[in-house]
């Protein structure tokens, strides 16, 4: 993934809008998956297009509308997500400006049933905290791409390990501690972190903590 590694960063901070423009940045395009950041300035839009594979949009900041040519409209705000309908023209527009992450996945991807097409949701609301436990939910579970959300109760965490692929963290709720290659990093909701392939890391809750983990495998 074309992202900085081993440090806290913010997708909105690193991808500001440009007046009157829509801007896209591709961070991954392999094995049939395509991941992009989009920065839409106020009063801009991306015209409706039809795709025969799922696209998941996660709003990182601002507000926008997803719309179809037959006048279906979904309003999305910061931290909200949607799986765009397949097989019909869908566009994006914003009055105030918006930055979002878009993941295009394979049509045959193993996607959790909670990700209903055309339903606006917050990833952090999909799973609870449980006392003394870590709760995981696989949203996408393919051979080459996994998208997982996790909740950590206070005092819980993952011991140091490495993964056979690059991973991108989206902090969704609360505060956490990311250990990476011998250094600790404080992370809070709205921030991001990237692990390199085989990078040694651990995760601990600082209070309660929820995150999404996007793992891409070669």
Rosetta blueprint (number, residue, H / E / L):
1 X L
2 X L
3 X L
4 X L
5 X L
6 X L
7 X L
8 X L
9 X E
10 X L
11 X H
12 X H
13 X H
14 X H
15 X L
16 X L
17 X L
18 X L
19 X L
20 X L
21 X L
22 X E
23 X E
24 X E
25 X E
26 X E
27 X E
28 X E
29 X E
30 X E
31 X L
32 X L
33 X E
34 X E
35 X E
36 X E
37 X E
38 X E
39 X E
40 X E
41 X L
42 X L
43 X L
44 X E
45 X E
46 X E
47 X E
48 X E
49 X E
50 X L
51 X L
52 X L
53 X L
54 X L
55 X E
56 X E
57 X E
58 X E
59 X E
60 X E
61 X E
62 X E
63 X E
64 X E
65 X E
66 X E
67 X E
68 X E
69 X L
70 X L
71 X L
72 X L
73 X E
74 X E
75 X E
76 X E
77 X E
78 X L
79 X L
80 X E
81 X E
82 X E
83 X E
84 X E
85 X L
86 X L
87 X L
88 X L
89 X L
90 X E
91 X E
92 X E
93 X E
94 X E
95 X L
96 X L
97 X L
98 X E
99 X E
100 X E
101 X E
102 X E
103 X E
104 X E
105 X L
106 X L
107 X L
108 X L
109 X L
110 X L
111 X E
112 X L
113 X L
114 X L
115 X L
116 X L
117 X E
118 X L
119 X L
120 X L
121 X E
122 X E
123 X H
124 X H
125 X H
126 X H
127 X L
128 X L
129 X L
130 X L
131 X L
132 X L
133 X L
134 X E
135 X E
136 X E
137 X E
138 X E
139 X E
140 X E
141 X E
142 X L
143 X L
144 X L
145 X E
146 X E
147 X E
148 X E
149 X E
150 X E
151 X E
152 X E
153 X L
154 X L
155 X L
156 X L
157 X E
158 X E
159 X E
160 X E
161 X E
162 X L
163 X L
164 X L
165 X E
166 X E
167 X E
168 X E
169 X E
170 X E
171 X E
172 X E
173 X E
174 X E
175 X E
176 X E
177 X E
178 X E
179 X E
180 X E
181 X L
182 X L
183 X E
184 X E
185 X E
186 X E
187 X E
188 X E
189 X L
190 X L
191 X L
192 X E
193 X E
194 X E
195 X E
196 X L
197 X L
198 X L
199 X L
200 X L
201 X E
202 X E
203 X E
204 X E
205 X E
206 X E
207 X E
208 X E
209 X E
210 X E
211 X E
212 X E
213 X E
214 X E
215 X E
216 X E
217 X E
218 X L
